[in-house]
Structure formats: structure tokens, C-alpha cells
């Protein structure tokens, strides 16, 4: 082979070397999911009036959320004199109060990246520690071999770390108003599913079974499917976007 | 005289294209891990001679069924989809799963502890038993052949 050919070959190889690296970045981009914004860009509101009803739960039907507050029965005179007008006023005031109360309820303790989020959060939503009381976590972690039908055993040190994290931050040690509402809705049971807690059930009672079956939702335990800010521990009405 | 440069140009643009997407290069960590599996596989089966991507592909797609008490049909593809380069969802919980292939997701196969952990957990989930060294080696061979 001539010297020149050899030189050309070397040149070609040197140039091609950077190209030969696996093109990780570009491939990654190609496989990216459509971003959340894209997914919901098609008008999320209309279907079944469900989104609307969830958002308006506190405004159009104040009675729904009023279970916690003592209801005022209309008095004897109200029935005959201008009751309806006062009713409207009261309803409006209640609306405003409900909205403010909702905002004041606050959220859960956000889960930081760590052993818990890695070990538990790779298969399911990393439920915030304050979603369950301490006794529930203890019961759940005590039988990881039968974790809702799956074997989810953790190795020694990691189990310990997860246990201390969840029990010390459990719901019964929290001062968040929403959490304490949640905890006080539990009687003496030891629920190991967040979805079994009465407060949770009440809050989700208007979500239809057919909605949950949607592919993007799949399960009631898939919090972040509808609560866009669930990972940050924010479950307020503002963050709800129900995917089609 | 120009022919050499033409040749050089051709080579720069066509050679890389031909072998860029043919496979995923293994990191030293993965190679070491496979060597360990190789030793173990030889212990388990004296007739063992090297891992194969083809067997790995078959293993990836083979469906296993549960028992009478808990019937199910599961394979690696159940959660990771038929193409390991795809994003997917956990079949039970609906949680998003990042692509399995290190070509698309460079976090994959980058820590030995994690490789071991996921083999341990997912073999149990899918096969109801631990995988053999050969199965693991074939699996890795397949993933890196993509």
C-alpha cells in the first residue's frame, strides 16, 4: 500500500473516532416522553364534567366538604322571611372560607432523593411518610415479603434506613393540618393502604371507576397521574389535572 | 491523487454510521460483572461455553406463568416492553419506567450493586425464582447487542 493511502486511512479513522462513540444524548432525546405540558395541552376540562366537578366541589356544593363543620339548620323564621337571600350570602361566604381553608391545609413532607425514593419509589409512587401513621408503616415494613402480592424484601441496612425515615416522619408526628385531618379520620384501624384511609376515600369519592381505569392513570395509588405536584407533597386542588 | 481524499471522506462518513448503532459498548464494570457470571456459569454447568445474545433475547421474551393460587403471565417484556430501548410503565402500579438499554439511558448497568439488586428482585417477580448465572449473562449480552 502506498504511503499516501495509509495516511488517508489514518486521517479517516482519526476523524471518525468521535462519531463512533454511542450517541447517548441524541438517542435519549428520541425516546423522551412528551412533556407533561404536551400531554395535557388538549383541553383537559370537558370530559364528563368530572374535572369541573372536582374543581368546583367546594364552590357549587359546599355541603360536600362541610361534614367537618357543624351545619347550620335554617331557623324557623328563615323559612318564611328572605331565607333564600341570606342563604346565598352564606353560601358565598362559605365558598370563600372553604377556598382559603383548602390553601391553608398545606401539603405532605416532600420525599428527598435517597434510599427510600430509590428502593420504594422505583416501582410505585414514593408515598410521603406522613400519609400513614407510624403503626401502619411498622406493619407494612414488617411483612415486605408479601407486599400487596409481591416480594419487596429489602436488604438489612436499607430496610433499617427506610424504617427510621418512615416512622420518624409518620403522619401522627406531623403538624400539617391536612395530615392531621387525615390521621384523625382513622379510628383504631391500622391501614396499610393510603387508599383505605377514610379522609382519602372521601376526597376521592367523586372519581369514577372508569376514570381510574384510564391508561394514563391505571390505579388510585398512582398519585402523580392526576396530582401534578404530588412528588413535592402538594395534593391541593390547584395541582389536579386528570389525564384522558 | 484526489482519490485518496475521496476515500478518506467516504470512510469518515460511512464507517461510523455502520457501527454506531449496531451494539452498545460495554463498560469495564459490565465486563467484569460478566466475567464473574462466566465463572459461576461454568460451575453451574460444565458444558457451558460463553454467553449468547440470541439466547438472551429468547429469555427476555419467554413468558412465565404463576401458580394456581396466583395465576399470571409475566416476562421481562411485560414491564420493559418488547424493545428495551422504550420507555414503559410498571404493569401493576402504572409507575413510569425509564428505558432499560444503556444506549438510551446511561444510568443503566452503571453500578454493580444495582445490577445485582434488580436481577434479584425482578427474577423473583417474573420467574418466581432466582435467575441462573447463564441467564443473567445472556440477558446482559442481549441488552448490549442492541
Contacts between the chains, C-beta under 8 A, distances in Angstrom:
chain1	res1	chain2	res2	distance
A	4	B	1	7.8
A	4	B	4	5.2
A	5	B	4	5.7
A	5	B	7	7.4
A	7	B	4	7.5
A	8	B	4	4.0
A	8	B	5	6.5
A	8	B	7	5.6
A	8	B	8	4.2
A	9	B	7	7.7
A	9	B	8	7.3
A	9	B	11	7.1
A	11	B	8	5.2
A	12	B	7	7.4
A	12	B	8	4.4
A	12	B	9	7.8
A	12	B	10	8.0
A	12	B	11	3.6
A	12	B	12	5.1
A	12	B	15	7.3
A	13	B	11	7.5
A	15	B	8	7.8
A	15	B	12	4.5
A	16	B	11	6.7
A	16	B	12	5.1
A	16	B	15	5.4
A	16	B	16	4.7
A	19	B	12	7.7
A	19	B	16	3.6
A	19	B	17	7.9
A	19	B	20	6.7
A	20	B	15	7.9
A	20	B	16	4.9
A	20	B	19	6.6
A	20	B	20	6.2
A	21	B	20	8.0
A	22	B	20	6.9
A	22	B	24	5.9
A	22	B	25	6.2
A	22	B	103	5.6
A	23	B	20	6.4
A	24	B	103	6.9
A	24	B	104	7.6
A	24	B	106	5.3
A	27	B	85	7.6
A	27	B	103	5.8
A	27	B	104	5.0
A	28	B	104	5.7
A	28	B	105	6.9
A	28	B	106	7.7
A	30	B	104	7.9
A	31	B	85	6.4
A	31	B	86	6.9
A	31	B	87	6.0
A	31	B	99	5.8
A	31	B	104	5.1
A	33	B	87	5.7
A	33	B	96	7.5
A	122	B	95	7.6
A	123	B	90	5.9
A	123	B	93	6.1
A	123	B	95	6.1
A	124	B	90	7.1
A	124	B	93	4.1
A	124	B	95	5.2
A	125	B	93	7.4
A	125	B	95	6.4
A	149	B	70	6.8
A	150	B	92	7.4
A	150	B	125	6.4
A	151	B	121	7.8
A	151	B	124	5.3
A	151	B	125	7.2
A	152	B	121	7.7
A	155	B	117	7.9
A	217	B	94	7.0
A	218	B	89	7.3
A	218	B	93	7.3
A	218	B	94	2.9
A	219	B	92	7.8
A	219	B	93	6.2
A	219	B	94	5.3
A	221	B	93	6.6
A	222	B	93	6.4
A	222	B	94	4.4
A	222	B	95	6.9
A	225	B	94	6.8
